[in-house]
Amino acid sequence: MKFDLPRAAAILVLIVAIGAGGLIGGGMMPLQTTLMMVVPSMLVFGGLAFAIGVKHGEFRSTHA
């Protein structure tokens, strides 16, 4: 399976949606807190981890 940017972004959003759904469904914290604080931080962290992973993969493919 080849990953292009739209497919990778969709997978990231799906993972965040599943995590947010679990937090909301589990009643672990108020809905307002989950949607205004947790979900945006999950998206930012996922985006940063994705960017670092892409750069690391580029480094490994050129220096192997």
Jmol script that loads the backbone (N, CA, C; Angstrom):
load data "model"
ATOM      1  N   MET A   1       0.844  -1.174   0.000  1.00  0.00           N
ATOM      2  CA  MET A   1       0.000   0.000   0.000  1.00  0.00           C
ATOM      3  C   MET A   1       0.892   1.241   0.000  1.00  0.00           C
ATOM      4  N   LYS A   2       0.652   2.124  -0.934  1.00  0.00           N
ATOM      5  CA  LYS A   2       1.415   3.358  -0.994  1.00  0.00           C
ATOM      6  C   LYS A   2       0.688   4.438  -0.210  1.00  0.00           C
ATOM      7  N   PHE A   3       1.468   5.225   0.510  1.00  0.00           N
ATOM      8  CA  PHE A   3       0.905   6.312   1.301  1.00  0.00           C
ATOM      9  C   PHE A   3       1.244   7.637   0.641  1.00  0.00           C
ATOM     10  N   ASP A   4       0.218   8.357   0.232  1.00  0.00           N
ATOM     11  CA  ASP A   4       0.408   9.720  -0.214  1.00  0.00           C
ATOM     12  C   ASP A   4      -0.140  10.633   0.885  1.00  0.00           C
ATOM     13  N   LEU A   5       0.009  11.922   0.723  1.00  0.00           N
ATOM     14  CA  LEU A   5      -0.365  12.857   1.778  1.00  0.00           C
ATOM     15  C   LEU A   5      -1.850  12.792   2.154  1.00  0.00           C
ATOM     16  N   PRO A   6      -2.779  12.778   1.197  1.00  0.00           N
ATOM     17  CA  PRO A   6      -4.194  12.711   1.609  1.00  0.00           C
ATOM     18  C   PRO A   6      -4.540  11.428   2.362  1.00  0.00           C
ATOM     19  N   ARG A   7      -4.012  10.303   1.922  1.00  0.00           N
ATOM     20  CA  ARG A   7      -4.290   9.034   2.600  1.00  0.00           C
ATOM     21  C   ARG A   7      -3.686   9.023   4.004  1.00  0.00           C
ATOM     22  N   ALA A   8      -2.465   9.518   4.140  1.00  0.00           N
ATOM     23  CA  ALA A   8      -1.815   9.559   5.451  1.00  0.00           C
ATOM     24  C   ALA A   8      -2.551  10.514   6.391  1.00  0.00           C
ATOM     25  N   ALA A   9      -2.996  11.655   5.874  1.00  0.00           N
ATOM     26  CA  ALA A   9      -3.751  12.601   6.700  1.00  0.00           C
ATOM     27  C   ALA A   9      -5.083  12.001   7.135  1.00  0.00           C
ATOM     28  N   ALA A  10      -5.729  11.260   6.248  1.00  0.00           N
ATOM     29  CA  ALA A  10      -6.992  10.616   6.599  1.00  0.00           C
ATOM     30  C   ALA A  10      -6.788   9.575   7.695  1.00  0.00           C
ATOM     31  N   ILE A  11      -5.704   8.827   7.626  1.00  0.00           N
ATOM     32  CA  ILE A  11      -5.413   7.837   8.665  1.00  0.00           C
ATOM     33  C   ILE A  11      -5.151   8.533   9.997  1.00  0.00           C
ATOM     34  N   LEU A  12      -4.422   9.635   9.978  1.00  0.00           N
ATOM     35  CA  LEU A  12      -4.166  10.395  11.200  1.00  0.00           C
ATOM     36  C   LEU A  12      -5.472  10.902  11.810  1.00  0.00           C
ATOM     37  N   VAL A  13      -6.344  11.455  10.994  1.00  0.00           N
ATOM     38  CA  VAL A  13      -7.631  11.955  11.488  1.00  0.00           C
ATOM     39  C   VAL A  13      -8.478  10.800  12.027  1.00  0.00           C
ATOM     40  N   LEU A  14      -8.430   9.652  11.376  1.00  0.00           N
ATOM     41  CA  LEU A  14      -9.177   8.478  11.845  1.00  0.00           C
ATOM     42  C   LEU A  14      -8.683   8.020  13.214  1.00  0.00           C
ATOM     43  N   ILE A  15      -7.378   7.981  13.398  1.00  0.00           N
ATOM     44  CA  ILE A  15      -6.820   7.568  14.684  1.00  0.00           C
ATOM     45  C   ILE A  15      -7.228   8.550  15.782  1.00  0.00           C
ATOM     46  N   VAL A  16      -7.163   9.844  15.495  1.00  0.00           N
ATOM     47  CA  VAL A  16      -7.567  10.853  16.478  1.00  0.00           C
ATOM     48  C   VAL A  16      -9.061  10.737  16.776  1.00  0.00           C
ATOM     49  N   ALA A  17      -9.868  10.489  15.753  1.00  0.00           N
ATOM     50  CA  ALA A  17     -11.313  10.342  15.966  1.00  0.00           C
ATOM     51  C   ALA A  17     -11.630   9.131  16.834  1.00  0.00           C
ATOM     52  N   ILE A  18     -10.930   8.037  16.629  1.00  0.00           N
ATOM     53  CA  ILE A  18     -11.138   6.846  17.460  1.00  0.00           C
ATOM     54  C   ILE A  18     -10.744   7.135  18.902  1.00  0.00           C
ATOM     55  N   GLY A  19      -9.609   7.806  19.098  1.00  0.00           N
ATOM     56  CA  GLY A  19      -9.179   8.166  20.448  1.00  0.00           C
ATOM     57  C   GLY A  19     -10.145   9.110  21.137  1.00  0.00           C
ATOM     58  N   ALA A  20     -10.600  10.111  20.404  1.00  0.00           N
ATOM     59  CA  ALA A  20     -11.559  11.064  20.969  1.00  0.00           C
ATOM     60  C   ALA A  20     -12.881  10.372  21.277  1.00  0.00           C
ATOM     61  N   GLY A  21     -13.307   9.487  20.393  1.00  0.00           N
ATOM     62  CA  GLY A  21     -14.534   8.739  20.638  1.00  0.00           C
ATOM     63  C   GLY A  21     -14.447   7.884  21.879  1.00  0.00           C
ATOM     64  N   GLY A  22     -13.283   7.292  22.102  1.00  0.00           N
ATOM     65  CA  GLY A  22     -13.087   6.503  23.312  1.00  0.00           C
ATOM     66  C   GLY A  22     -13.125   7.346  24.571  1.00  0.00           C
ATOM     67  N   LEU A  23     -12.514   8.516  24.515  1.00  0.00           N
ATOM     68  CA  LEU A  23     -12.549   9.413  25.673  1.00  0.00           C
ATOM     69  C   LEU A  23     -13.953   9.920  25.949  1.00  0.00           C
ATOM     70  N   ILE A  24     -14.667  10.277  24.886  1.00  0.00           N
ATOM     71  CA  ILE A  24     -16.033  10.789  25.053  1.00  0.00           C
ATOM     72  C   ILE A  24     -16.952   9.673  25.527  1.00  0.00           C
ATOM     73  N   GLY A  25     -16.850   8.512  24.903  1.00  0.00           N
ATOM     74  CA  GLY A  25     -17.702   7.386  25.270  1.00  0.00           C
ATOM     75  C   GLY A  25     -17.428   6.841  26.657  1.00  0.00           C
ATOM     76  N   GLY A  26     -16.174   6.917  27.078  1.00  0.00           N
ATOM     77  CA  GLY A  26     -15.804   6.413  28.394  1.00  0.00           C
ATOM     78  C   GLY A  26     -16.153   7.357  29.525  1.00  0.00           C
ATOM     79  N   GLY A  27     -16.517   8.591  29.199  1.00  0.00           N
ATOM     80  CA  GLY A  27     -16.870   9.561  30.224  1.00  0.00           C
ATOM     81  C   GLY A  27     -15.711   9.917  31.141  1.00  0.00           C
ATOM     82  N   MET A  28     -14.503   9.905  30.587  1.00  0.00           N
ATOM     83  CA  MET A  28     -13.315  10.150  31.408  1.00  0.00           C
ATOM     84  C   MET A  28     -13.127  11.619  31.755  1.00  0.00           C
ATOM     85  N   MET A  29     -13.633  12.500  30.907  1.00  0.00           N
ATOM     86  CA  MET A  29     -13.531  13.936  31.152  1.00  0.00           C
ATOM     87  C   MET A  29     -14.695  14.622  30.462  1.00  0.00           C
ATOM     88  N   PRO A  30     -14.973  15.861  30.814  1.00  0.00           N
ATOM     89  CA  PRO A  30     -16.102  16.553  30.186  1.00  0.00           C
ATOM     90  C   PRO A  30     -15.923  16.702  28.670  1.00  0.00           C
ATOM     91  N   LEU A  31     -17.017  16.705  27.955  1.00  0.00           N
ATOM     92  CA  LEU A  31     -16.995  16.817  26.494  1.00  0.00           C
ATOM     93  C   LEU A  31     -16.290  18.092  26.047  1.00  0.00           C
ATOM     94  N   GLN A  32     -16.560  19.196  26.708  1.00  0.00           N
ATOM     95  CA  GLN A  32     -15.949  20.487  26.352  1.00  0.00           C
ATOM     96  C   GLN A  32     -14.427  20.412  26.439  1.00  0.00           C
ATOM     97  N   THR A  33     -13.923  19.804  27.494  1.00  0.00           N
ATOM     98  CA  THR A  33     -12.471  19.667  27.664  1.00  0.00           C
ATOM     99  C   THR A  33     -11.884  18.787  26.579  1.00  0.00           C
ATOM    100  N   THR A  34     -12.567  17.712  26.275  1.00  0.00           N
ATOM    101  CA  THR A  34     -12.065  16.795  25.252  1.00  0.00           C
ATOM    102  C   THR A  34     -11.975  17.472  23.897  1.00  0.00           C
ATOM    103  N   LEU A  35     -13.023  18.176  23.518  1.00  0.00           N
ATOM    104  CA  LEU A  35     -13.054  18.761  22.180  1.00  0.00           C
ATOM    105  C   LEU A  35     -12.193  20.012  22.045  1.00  0.00           C
ATOM    106  N   MET A  36     -12.016  20.768  23.122  1.00  0.00           N
ATOM    107  CA  MET A  36     -11.275  22.025  23.008  1.00  0.00           C
ATOM    108  C   MET A  36      -9.800  21.905  23.381  1.00  0.00           C
ATOM    109  N   MET A  37      -9.433  20.889  24.152  1.00  0.00           N
ATOM    110  CA  MET A  37      -8.047  20.775  24.583  1.00  0.00           C
ATOM    111  C   MET A  37      -7.379  19.496  24.101  1.00  0.00           C
ATOM    112  N   VAL A  38      -8.040  18.370  24.246  1.00  0.00           N
ATOM    113  CA  VAL A  38      -7.408  17.086  23.967  1.00  0.00           C
ATOM    114  C   VAL A  38      -7.300  16.822  22.465  1.00  0.00           C
ATOM    115  N   VAL A  39      -8.384  16.983  21.731  1.00  0.00           N
ATOM    116  CA  VAL A  39      -8.367  16.680  20.297  1.00  0.00           C
ATOM    117  C   VAL A  39      -7.373  17.566  19.535  1.00  0.00           C
ATOM    118  N   PRO A  40      -7.343  18.890  19.758  1.00  0.00           N
ATOM    119  CA  PRO A  40      -6.330  19.684  19.045  1.00  0.00           C
ATOM    120  C   PRO A  40      -4.894  19.272  19.392  1.00  0.00           C
ATOM    121  N   SER A  41      -4.643  18.946  20.650  1.00  0.00           N
ATOM    122  CA  SER A  41      -3.282  18.536  21.007  1.00  0.00           C
ATOM    123  C   SER A  41      -2.942  17.185  20.389  1.00  0.00           C
ATOM    124  N   MET A  42      -3.931  16.294  20.263  1.00  0.00           N
ATOM    125  CA  MET A  42      -3.691  15.019  19.592  1.00  0.00           C
ATOM    126  C   MET A  42      -3.343  15.236  18.122  1.00  0.00           C
ATOM    127  N   LEU A  43      -4.042  16.158  17.470  1.00  0.00           N
ATOM    128  CA  LEU A  43      -3.757  16.449  16.063  1.00  0.00           C
ATOM    129  C   LEU A  43      -2.377  17.073  15.873  1.00  0.00           C
ATOM    130  N   VAL A  44      -2.020  18.001  16.742  1.00  0.00           N
ATOM    131  CA  VAL A  44      -0.698  18.643  16.637  1.00  0.00           C
ATOM    132  C   VAL A  44       0.408  17.619  16.878  1.00  0.00           C
ATOM    133  N   PHE A  45       0.272  16.803  17.916  1.00  0.00           N
ATOM    134  CA  PHE A  45       1.290  15.791  18.188  1.00  0.00           C
ATOM    135  C   PHE A  45       1.382  14.791  17.046  1.00  0.00           C
ATOM    136  N   GLY A  46       0.240  14.372  16.521  1.00  0.00           N
ATOM    137  CA  GLY A  46       0.252  13.437  15.403  1.00  0.00           C
ATOM    138  C   GLY A  46       0.929  14.028  14.182  1.00  0.00           C
ATOM    139  N   GLY A  47       0.649  15.294  13.901  1.00  0.00           N
ATOM    140  CA  GLY A  47       1.289  15.955  12.772  1.00  0.00           C
ATOM    141  C   GLY A  47       2.799  16.082  12.939  1.00  0.00           C
ATOM    142  N   LEU A  48       3.224  16.436  14.146  1.00  0.00           N
ATOM    143  CA  LEU A  48       4.668  16.537  14.405  1.00  0.00           C
ATOM    144  C   LEU A  48       5.348  15.171  14.297  1.00  0.00           C
ATOM    145  N   ALA A  49       4.737  14.148  14.884  1.00  0.00           N
ATOM    146  CA  ALA A  49       5.304  12.804  14.807  1.00  0.00           C
ATOM    147  C   ALA A  49       5.360  12.327  13.358  1.00  0.00           C
ATOM    148  N   PHE A  50       4.332  12.651  12.582  1.00  0.00           N
ATOM    149  CA  PHE A  50       4.311  12.283  11.169  1.00  0.00           C
ATOM    150  C   PHE A  50       5.450  12.969  10.408  1.00  0.00           C
ATOM    151  N   ALA A  51       5.626  14.266  10.639  1.00  0.00           N
ATOM    152  CA  ALA A  51       6.683  15.014   9.942  1.00  0.00           C
ATOM    153  C   ALA A  51       8.070  14.490  10.319  1.00  0.00           C
ATOM    154  N   ILE A  52       8.278  14.225  11.599  1.00  0.00           N
ATOM    155  CA  ILE A  52       9.572  13.684  12.029  1.00  0.00           C
ATOM    156  C   ILE A  52       9.796  12.300  11.427  1.00  0.00           C
ATOM    157  N   GLY A  53       8.749  11.491  11.376  1.00  0.00           N
ATOM    158  CA  GLY A  53       8.858  10.158  10.780  1.00  0.00           C
ATOM    159  C   GLY A  53       9.194  10.212   9.297  1.00  0.00           C
ATOM    160  N   VAL A  54       8.588  11.135   8.586  1.00  0.00           N
ATOM    161  CA  VAL A  54       8.882  11.284   7.159  1.00  0.00           C
ATOM    162  C   VAL A  54      10.341  11.697   6.964  1.00  0.00           C
ATOM    163  N   LYS A  55      10.797  12.663   7.738  1.00  0.00           N
ATOM    164  CA  LYS A  55      12.190  13.111   7.611  1.00  0.00           C
ATOM    165  C   LYS A  55      13.170  11.992   7.980  1.00  0.00           C
ATOM    166  N   HIS A  56      12.842  11.209   8.993  1.00  0.00           N
ATOM    167  CA  HIS A  56      13.707  10.091   9.377  1.00  0.00           C
ATOM    168  C   HIS A  56      13.731   9.041   8.270  1.00  0.00           C
ATOM    169  N   GLY A  57      12.585   8.773   7.669  1.00  0.00           N
ATOM    170  CA  GLY A  57      12.541   7.827   6.565  1.00  0.00           C
ATOM    171  C   GLY A  57      13.346   8.315   5.374  1.00  0.00           C
ATOM    172  N   GLU A  58      13.278   9.599   5.082  1.00  0.00           N
ATOM    173  CA  GLU A  58      14.085  10.159   3.994  1.00  0.00           C
ATOM    174  C   GLU A  58      15.565  10.024   4.308  1.00  0.00           C
ATOM    175  N   PHE A  59      15.954  10.284   5.559  1.00  0.00           N
ATOM    176  CA  PHE A  59      17.353  10.151   5.957  1.00  0.00           C
ATOM    177  C   PHE A  59      17.830   8.713   5.809  1.00  0.00           C
ATOM    178  N   ARG A  60      17.019   7.773   6.270  1.00  0.00           N
ATOM    179  CA  ARG A  60      17.422   6.355   6.187  1.00  0.00           C
ATOM    180  C   ARG A  60      17.514   5.877   4.751  1.00  0.00           C
ATOM    181  N   SER A  61      16.628   6.371   3.901  1.00  0.00           N
ATOM    182  CA  SER A  61      16.652   5.894   2.515  1.00  0.00           C
ATOM    183  C   SER A  61      17.839   6.462   1.734  1.00  0.00           C
ATOM    184  N   THR A  62      18.348   7.617   2.127  1.00  0.00           N
ATOM    185  CA  THR A  62      19.486   8.200   1.398  1.00  0.00           C
ATOM    186  C   THR A  62      20.822   7.814   2.000  1.00  0.00           C
ATOM    187  N   HIS A  63      20.849   7.370   3.264  1.00  0.00           N
ATOM    188  CA  HIS A  63      22.104   7.041   3.920  1.00  0.00           C
ATOM    189  C   HIS A  63      22.257   5.556   4.188  1.00  0.00           C
ATOM    190  N   ALA A  64      21.510   4.731   3.501  1.00  0.00           N
ATOM    191  CA  ALA A  64      21.593   3.276   3.755  1.00  0.00           C
ATOM    192  C   ALA A  64      22.596   2.604   2.865  1.00  0.00           C
TER     193      ALA A  64
END
end "model"
wireframe off; spacefill off
backbone 0.3
color backbone group
